[in-house]
Amino acid sequence: MANLVYVIKRIKNMSFKGLAERVESASKKANKSKLATFLDMSWCGFRYGAGYTDYDVIGFYKLNSKQRKTMLTRGKNNKIVKKFNNKKYWHIFNNKNEFNTEFAKFIQREWMIIDKSKISDNIFRNEEYIKFKQFVAKHNVFFAKPCDGQCGKGIERVDLKDLESYFKANDVDLDKCKEIVKSYIDDDSDIELKCLFKCIIDNKTYLLEEPIKQHSVMNGLNPSSINTIRVVSLMNNKGNVTILTAYLRIGNGINVVDNFNSGGMTSKVSVETGEVVEEAVNKEGKTFAKHPTTGTPIKGFKIPYFEEAKKMVIEAAKESKEVRYIGWDVAITENGPVLVEGNHFPGHDIYQVAEKLDENSIGVWPEFKKAIEL
């Protein structure tokens, strides 16, 4: 009955265009008709809680029934979230200001929030602009982030020595912006800085963060972004915290973020050793034995301070009593691990990607189920 309810909800909210695209994609991979693929996809939704994206991305089309039972599907993932994550406390993880405040001792970098509610009609005559000036005086380079952004979307790197690039990326007519600024305040001093502040306000990227200085070993893998480790933890009803799985997320050498959904790639990490145990794959299903720009081998890559990262995640998890199934994004610095963010709705698609599965592969569901029951 639970699976039937899930399927009905999915049908009500699904994108039929997205469904059609996934049917076409999977049918080509499986060399089956679209009708046969659609019928099997529907069965997997009912029997295993697999969405149509699961069917294609995880590769249900090539798995037998025993393998299918071991896959962590969208339906199963939703049930874990519902069981362990109190919705009243999701806001702590949805809002980066609240998250940074709640887990401040694990952040270990300076940050500030521009409080839009405190900005008057004259945006340059208020405490928030003064705080902004003080922050950028200490940090010539920083990241501006939306407080409620996901998947790395909306994050911008700002370099005060190269504001021209920032304004160009945001389609800002600097001369026009300067005229607007002058209409607020009859003062030409720091006018480009004032334009920057106005642009940040307009873009609603209110969270400003000091850049993380990535460990040289991680930098050698890919220097274009911070390459984070997604460490998934679960605290069961007995208060036991288990690290369920870990995945290294690697930037593609172009974007300033490493997110799987923003062009990055991912590869499984051994929870026991901190070593990458497979080639990387991106969302399009392309695999990488080496990083495309640095040439660094991915399989066998050893993550520094991995034991310390696990200890930090377990400590942070124990402080989250109401949200107990969390995907933590961890960065590695020369001095050890730091938290980047936490996700109350950990994604499941990166754990089991079709291109990495063969007839002997099993999914992560048995390990997840074991942790829940411990």
C-alpha positions in Angstrom: 0.0 0.0 0.0 2.9 2.4 0.9 4.4 1.9 -2.6 1.0 2.5 -4.2 0.6 5.8 -2.3 4.2 6.8 -3.4 3.5 6.0 -7.1 0.2 7.9 -7.0 2.0 11.0 -5.5 4.7 10.7 -8.1 2.2 10.5 -11.0 0.5 13.7 -9.7 3.7 15.6 -9.6 5.7 14.2 -12.4 7.0 16.0 -15.5 5.6 14.0 -18.4 8.2 15.5 -20.6 10.9 14.3 -18.2 9.3 10.9 -18.2 9.3 10.7 -22.0 12.9 11.7 -22.1 13.9 9.0 -19.6 11.9 6.3 -21.4 13.7 7.2 -24.6 17.1 7.3 -23.0 16.7 4.0 -21.1 15.1 2.2 -24.1 18.2 3.0 -26.2 20.6 1.8 -23.5 18.6 -1.4 -23.0 17.9 -1.9 -26.7 14.2 -2.4 -25.9 11.0 -0.8 -27.2 9.7 2.3 -25.5 6.6 0.5 -24.5 8.5 -2.4 -22.8 10.8 0.2 -21.1 7.8 2.2 -19.9 6.1 -0.9 -18.5 9.2 -2.1 -16.7 9.8 1.5 -15.4 6.3 1.6 -14.0 6.8 -1.8 -12.3 10.0 -0.6 -10.7 8.2 2.5 -9.4 5.6 0.3 -7.8 7.8 -2.5 -6.6 11.0 -0.6 -5.5 10.0 3.0 -5.2 12.2 3.9 -8.2 11.4 7.2 -10.0 11.8 7.4 -13.7 15.1 9.2 -13.2 16.3 6.3 -10.9 15.4 3.8 -13.6 17.6 5.6 -16.1 20.5 7.0 -13.9 20.8 4.0 -11.6 20.3 1.6 -14.5 17.3 -0.5 -13.4 17.0 -1.5 -17.1 20.0 -3.8 -16.8 19.6 -5.1 -13.2 18.0 -8.3 -12.1 15.4 -8.5 -9.4 18.0 -9.3 -6.6 20.1 -6.3 -7.6 17.1 -4.0 -7.8 16.1 -4.8 -4.2 19.5 -3.5 -3.0 19.3 -0.1 -4.7 18.5 3.0 -2.7 15.7 4.6 -4.7 14.0 7.9 -4.4 11.1 6.2 -2.6 13.3 4.6 0.0 15.3 7.7 0.4 12.1 9.7 1.0 11.0 7.2 3.7 14.4 7.6 5.6 14.0 11.4 5.5 10.5 11.2 6.7 11.4 8.8 9.6 14.5 10.6 10.9 14.3 14.3 9.8 11.7 16.4 11.6 10.4 18.8 9.1 10.1 21.6 11.7 13.9 21.7 11.8 14.7 21.6 8.0 15.1 25.3 8.0 18.4 25.0 9.8 19.8 23.2 6.8 17.9 25.2 4.2 19.2 28.5 5.4 23.0 28.9 5.2 22.9 31.6 7.9 21.2 29.3 10.3 23.5 26.4 9.4 26.7 28.4 9.9 25.4 29.6 13.2 24.3 26.2 14.4 27.5 24.4 13.4 29.9 27.4 13.8 32.7 25.4 15.4 33.0 23.2 12.4 32.9 26.0 9.8 36.3 27.5 10.8 36.2 30.5 8.4 34.9 34.0 8.6 31.5 34.8 7.1 28.8 37.4 7.3 25.1 37.8 6.4 23.8 41.0 4.9 20.5 41.4 6.7 18.2 42.8 4.1 15.6 43.8 6.7 18.0 46.3 8.2 18.7 48.1 4.9 17.0 51.4 4.6 16.0 53.2 1.4 19.5 54.5 1.2 21.4 51.2 1.0 24.8 52.9 1.7 23.8 54.6 5.0 23.3 51.7 7.2 25.1 49.2 9.4 25.0 46.4 6.8 27.1 48.4 4.4 29.6 49.2 7.1 29.8 45.5 8.0 30.3 44.7 4.3 33.2 47.2 4.0 34.8 45.7 7.1 34.5 42.2 5.7 35.9 42.9 2.3 38.8 44.9 3.9 39.9 41.6 5.4 39.1 39.5 2.4 40.0 40.7 -1.1 38.6 37.4 -2.4 35.3 35.9 -1.1 32.3 33.9 -2.1 28.8 35.5 -2.4 26.1 32.9 -1.9 22.3 32.8 -1.8 21.2 31.9 1.7 18.8 29.2 0.4 20.7 28.0 -2.7 21.2 24.3 -3.6 23.6 22.4 -5.8 26.0 25.2 -5.9 23.6 27.4 -7.9 24.0 31.2 -7.6 27.4 31.0 -5.9 29.8 33.6 -7.2 33.5 34.2 -6.6 34.4 37.9 -6.1 37.9 39.2 -6.5 38.2 42.9 -5.5 41.3 43.1 -7.8 39.2 42.0 -10.8 35.7 43.5 -10.3 35.5 44.0 -14.0 35.1 40.3 -14.5 32.4 40.1 -11.8 30.4 43.0 -13.3 30.7 41.5 -16.8 29.5 38.1 -15.6 26.5 39.8 -14.0 25.7 41.9 -17.1 26.3 45.1 -15.1 26.7 48.4 -17.0 29.2 49.9 -14.7 28.7 53.5 -15.8 25.0 53.2 -15.4 25.5 51.6 -12.0 27.7 54.4 -10.9 25.0 56.9 -11.8 22.5 54.9 -9.7 24.9 54.8 -6.8 25.3 58.6 -7.0 21.5 59.0 -6.7 21.7 57.3 -3.3 24.7 59.2 -2.0 26.6 62.3 -3.3 30.0 60.7 -2.8 32.4 59.3 -5.4 34.6 57.5 -2.9 34.7 53.7 -3.2 32.1 53.9 -6.0 33.0 50.5 -7.5 32.7 49.0 -4.0 29.3 50.5 -3.7 28.3 49.1 -7.1 29.5 45.7 -5.9 27.4 46.0 -2.7 24.3 47.0 -4.8 24.9 44.1 -7.2 25.1 41.6 -4.3 21.9 43.0 -2.9 20.2 42.8 -6.3 21.4 39.2 -6.7 20.2 38.2 -3.2 23.6 36.6 -2.5 23.5 37.8 1.1 25.9 35.2 2.6 29.6 36.3 2.2 32.3 33.7 3.1 36.0 33.7 3.4 37.4 31.2 0.8 38.4 27.8 2.0 42.1 27.2 1.4 42.2 23.7 0.1 44.8 21.2 1.0 47.6 21.0 -1.6 46.8 17.3 -2.3 43.2 18.1 -3.0 44.3 21.1 -5.1 46.5 18.8 -7.1 43.4 16.8 -8.1 41.5 19.9 -9.3 42.3 23.6 -8.4 39.3 25.2 -10.0 37.0 24.4 -7.1 36.9 23.1 -3.6 36.6 19.3 -4.0 34.4 18.2 -1.2 33.6 14.9 0.3 29.9 14.1 0.7 29.8 12.1 3.9 26.3 10.7 4.8 25.5 10.0 8.4 22.5 8.6 10.2 21.7 8.6 13.9 19.2 5.9 14.7 16.6 5.8 17.4 19.2 4.4 19.9 21.5 7.4 19.3 24.1 5.5 17.4 25.7 7.5 14.5 26.8 5.5 11.5 28.7 6.9 8.5 26.7 5.2 5.7 28.8 6.2 2.7 31.3 8.8 1.3 31.8 10.2 -2.1 34.4 12.6 -3.5 32.9 15.3 -5.5 35.3 16.8 -8.1 35.0 20.0 -10.0 35.3 19.7 -13.8 38.1 22.3 -14.1 35.8 25.0 -15.3 33.2 25.8 -12.6 33.9 27.2 -9.2 31.7 24.5 -7.6 32.1 20.7 -7.6 28.4 19.7 -7.5 27.3 16.7 -9.5 24.3 18.7 -10.8 26.5 21.6 -11.8 28.9 19.8 -14.1 31.1 18.1 -11.6 31.9 14.4 -11.2 31.8 12.0 -8.3 33.5 8.8 -7.2 33.1 6.5 -4.2 35.4 6.6 -1.3 36.2 3.8 1.1 34.7 4.7 4.5 37.4 2.6 6.1 40.5 4.0 4.3 39.6 7.3 2.7 40.8 6.1 -0.7 38.8 6.6 -3.9 37.9 3.1 -5.1 36.6 3.7 -8.6 36.7 6.0 -11.6 34.7 9.2 -11.5 31.5 9.8 -13.4 29.5 12.9 -14.3 25.7 13.2 -14.6 25.9 12.5 -18.3 27.4 9.1 -17.5 30.9 9.9 -18.8 33.6 8.2 -16.8 37.0 9.6 -16.0 40.1 7.6 -15.0 42.0 10.9 -14.7 40.9 14.4 -14.1 40.3 16.0 -17.5 42.4 19.1 -16.9 45.1 18.1 -14.3 45.6 14.5 -15.5 45.6 13.3 -11.8 44.5 9.6 -11.5 41.2 9.4 -9.6 41.0 5.7 -8.6 43.4 5.2 -5.7 43.4 8.9 -4.8 44.0 9.2 -1.0 42.1 11.9 0.8 44.1 13.7 3.5 42.7 13.9 7.1 39.9 11.4 6.3 39.8 9.9 9.8 39.6 13.4 11.2 36.8 14.2 8.8 34.8 11.1 10.0 35.2 12.2 13.6 34.1 15.7 12.8 31.0 14.4 11.0 30.0 12.1 13.9 30.4 15.0 16.4 28.3 17.3 14.2 25.7 14.6 13.7 25.3 14.1 17.5 24.5 17.8 17.8 21.6 17.4 15.4 18.9 15.7 17.5 15.9 16.4 15.2 17.5 16.0 11.8 19.4 12.7 11.9 19.9 11.6 8.3 22.3 14.2 6.8 24.6 14.5 3.8 27.6 16.6 5.0 29.8 18.4 2.6 33.4 18.4 3.9 36.4 20.3 2.6 40.0 19.4 3.5 42.4 22.2 4.4 46.1 22.0 5.4 45.0 22.1 9.0 42.2 19.4 8.7 38.6 19.1 7.7 35.9 21.8 7.8 32.2 21.8 7.1 30.9 23.5 4.0 27.2 22.6 4.4 24.7 20.0 5.4 21.8 18.6 3.5 18.7 17.4 5.3 17.6 15.6 2.1 20.7 13.8 0.9 20.7 12.9 -2.7 20.8 9.2 -3.6 21.6 9.2 -7.3 25.3 9.6 -6.9 25.6 6.4 -4.9 24.7 4.0 -7.6 25.3 5.1 -11.2 24.5 2.8 -14.1 27.8 3.2 -15.9 29.6 1.6 -12.8 27.2 -1.3 -12.3 27.6 -4.8 -13.7 25.9 -8.2 -13.1 27.7 -8.5 -9.8 27.0 -5.1 -8.4 24.8 -4.4 -5.4 23.4 -1.1 -4.1 23.8 0.7 -0.8 20.4 -0.1 0.6 21.5 -3.1 2.7 24.1 -1.0 4.5 21.5 1.8 5.0 19.0 -0.6 6.4 21.5 -2.2 8.8 22.4 1.3 10.2 18.7 2.1 10.7 18.2 -1.2 12.7 21.4 -1.0 14.8 
